[in-house]
Amino acid sequence: MEDAAAAAALAASESSVRRPKRSRVSDGFGAGRSRSNGSVGEKADQTSLGEDQQSQEDLDQGSVDGSFDDFDDVGPKTKKRGTIPARKENNEQSLIDVIKYNGKLITPASAVKRWFERYESNSKSALVELLMMLFEACGTKYQLKADTLDETNVDDVVVALVNYARKGQVEDLYSSKHKELKNFKENLVLFWDSLVTECQNGPLFDQISFEKCMDYVIALSCTPPRVYRQVASLVGLQLVTSFITVAKALGGQRETTQRQLNAEKKKRSDGPRVESLNKRLSMTHEKITMIEEMMRKIFTGLFMHRYRDIDPDIRMSCIKSLGIWIVSYPSLFLQDLYLKYLGWTLNDKSAGVRKTSILALQNLYEVDDNVPSLGLFTERFCNRMVELADDIDVSVAVSAIGLLKQLLRHQLLADDLLGPLYDLLIDEPPAIRRAIGELVYDHLIAQKFSSSQSGSTGEDNGSSEVHLGRMLQILREFATDPILITYVIDDVWDDMKAMKDWKCIISMLLDENPMIELTDVDATNLVRLLCASAKKAVGEKIVPATDNRKQYYTKAQKESLEHNRREITSAMMKNYPQLLRKFLADKAKVSSLVEMIVHLKLELYSLKRQEQNFRTVVQLIKDAFFKHGEKDTLRSCIKALMFCSAESQGELQDFVQSKLKELENVLMVKLKFAIKEAEVGDDEYSLLVNLKRLYELQLATCVSNERVYEDLAAILRNLKNIDDEVVGFLLLNMFLHVAWCLHSIDNENPSEASVSFLLSKRNTLFKQLEHYLHTLLEEREGKNRSLLTSRVSLD
């Protein structure tokens, strides 16, 4: 058996793995869960779902019988293949050559049918041919003789084949990378499926040929050479799948015969017709019983050992096949005796196996008729299903969330189990947040899984107001952190159409519906939702991307984004001034509202003759700039005005530029007045606020007032004991002024006067920086450095 390092390397090579959370406890399964919740498939719980001789510990280790350990390390060595032998005529090609090179000849009309004809003429010779093909598919050869086939012991043959592998006399066709063998596995599966179909009216039920084949398949699946187990498992699992197809056809025949018999008995109680139907019904039932016994034989002899094989691919194939069997033939497999294996493998150390088990369960719960039979299974394993939503592997977690949605649809999951899931709304991987967002929308907003709503299709439950109201209830839980609110909005946005109902959102904010009353917290969150949703609609990201790749859009996507921009503009155009007036003084809302204008298509204001509304909005944004002193609001106002200055046209552009110049002039007046107040010893708050405004303005554009630099320098020279924050913004504004002066110099032909002017301002700034650096270090020697000290040092 591979050692721990090999197993770890194998697990690492599988699907995408994400960083485990700090709260996650590693338990050796590769999945984030706590052992205190109980390990799925513990021995005590195996009894509740049916006795089984394999312990859960074996499953967790993914082991095979101990006798395989040393042998698997050596493994069968793959021989190098020579040139492909020259193709023979179709009717001369051996079965293995057909499977290796000519899959198109497998269909019942060709290779399989010819084998069946040979079987009818000489059954033992054809059976030997079939078995030898099985050995060759495993990569080795063994000569069987038709006349001694009955006396040949299966175990003796298998031991000989194992010895061949021990000597390295094996050609690994299963894992070969040769181009001509790329369809080997598919062809092998197709051959056995076609064989079962062709033989369903003959050898399949003679209890000789297929019994012998199953004996060899089961024996080979339990051997140490991995390639033998891989091929035998592939064949054995496909046989059960093909048997199910035949059994379903027979079941349909049995139902038809039973209906005919019932109808005939109503006419007469006996007679040749009744006797014939009874005989046919009995024969059909006998065939179904026989083929179900064949399924059980392979399940017991092959599946029950290989579902815990050391090879994760074999484990995955077993679980995938079991899921198919249960869905396609529930009359036999939909019972706890078989279901428990899907539950146990939810703990498999391989992410691929865990995901395969989850997908199999999804297919089960998808069929409503299966749910009543899944009651005990669901009760036992639902906690594990919830834990898998936070699996260390992203693809497993996303699949598990999809499974939980199905449990909710059938009301099989208690709400108190969902609490930890909602924390994943702010998880790191976008795929998980998106999956949880879909679940939150379906369960909490649209309430698709609510029994009280399941029979209601009224417009009220699906209206935008109702959905937005439920969304606001969710956002209240994150009201103290706008960033988390943005994450939640991003997660749910794709599913929630109400977030794109711009008119409804605006109507709710303007209190136009007397039936809806928003609290201040709800109004704040609704404004945030409006702005974030608008950003998403025009193609901007509202949550930091996991990579820095530039987003590219197709022509259709660009047209869709442009359509969204027009829709938002049409909805906002007449109501935007009202929204700004209502919330102009509210610092929690005004920043997002002001920034909404950058998502609008400004040319529509002219096309729809709404120029006055545009002018009003620009004036209100200018007013908001002087009404607030917080960075976010100031920055939003400057961003909005600069956008309008660049994107508007004609007279509207001239209007915006004049308002920007007016804003600069008013700011200079306010700043000079604040400086005078500071010089006479009044409160420095007004000076600080206007310095912040000047800083945000200078970050976006050059302030042409040359006198302002000297005024700022004079404050630093003349006033003592100024607040550190004020000093910091004085220096920042002086730095930006020097930077804009440098930017304005012609690089190719700089004038001597402009360079001299720049150097003079730079020297003034450096003197002030040097002064504050030495002064602050002397005053605070031996103490913690202040913010100003750090800022000056960095500058």
Secondary structure as UniProt FT lines:
FT   HELIX           4..12
FT   TURN            22..23
FT   HELIX           35..37
FT   TURN            40..41
FT   HELIX           43..48
FT   HELIX           56..61
FT   HELIX           66..68
FT   HELIX           69..74
FT   HELIX           90..92
FT   HELIX           95..101
FT   HELIX           103..105
FT   TURN            108..110
FT   HELIX           111..121
FT   HELIX           123..137
FT   TURN            138..139
FT   HELIX           146..148
FT   TURN            149..151
FT   HELIX           154..166
FT   TURN            167..168
FT   TURN            174..175
FT   HELIX           179..181
FT   TURN            182..183
FT   HELIX           184..199
FT   TURN            200..202
FT   HELIX           203..205
FT   HELIX           209..221
FT   HELIX           226..267
FT   HELIX           272..298
FT   HELIX           299..303
FT   HELIX           304..306
FT   TURN            307..308
FT   HELIX           312..328
FT   HELIX           330..333
FT   HELIX           336..344
FT   HELIX           345..347
FT   HELIX           351..366
FT   HELIX           368..374
FT   HELIX           375..387
FT   HELIX           388..390
FT   HELIX           394..409
FT   TURN            410..411
FT   HELIX           415..417
FT   HELIX           419..422
FT   HELIX           423..426
FT   HELIX           430..440
FT   HELIX           441..445
FT   TURN            448..449
FT   HELIX           451..454
FT   HELIX           459..462
FT   HELIX           464..476
FT   TURN            477..480
FT   HELIX           482..492
FT   TURN            493..495
FT   HELIX           497..500
FT   HELIX           502..509
FT   TURN            510..511
FT   TURN            514..515
FT   HELIX           520..537
FT   TURN            538..539
FT   HELIX           555..572
FT   TURN            573..575
FT   HELIX           576..583
FT   TURN            584..585
FT   HELIX           587..595
FT   HELIX           596..599
FT   HELIX           603..607
FT   TURN            608..609
FT   HELIX           611..627
FT   HELIX           631..647
FT   HELIX           650..679
FT   TURN            680..681
FT   HELIX           685..700
FT   HELIX           707..718
FT   HELIX           724..744
FT   HELIX           752..779
FT   TURN            780..782
FT   HELIX           787..794
//
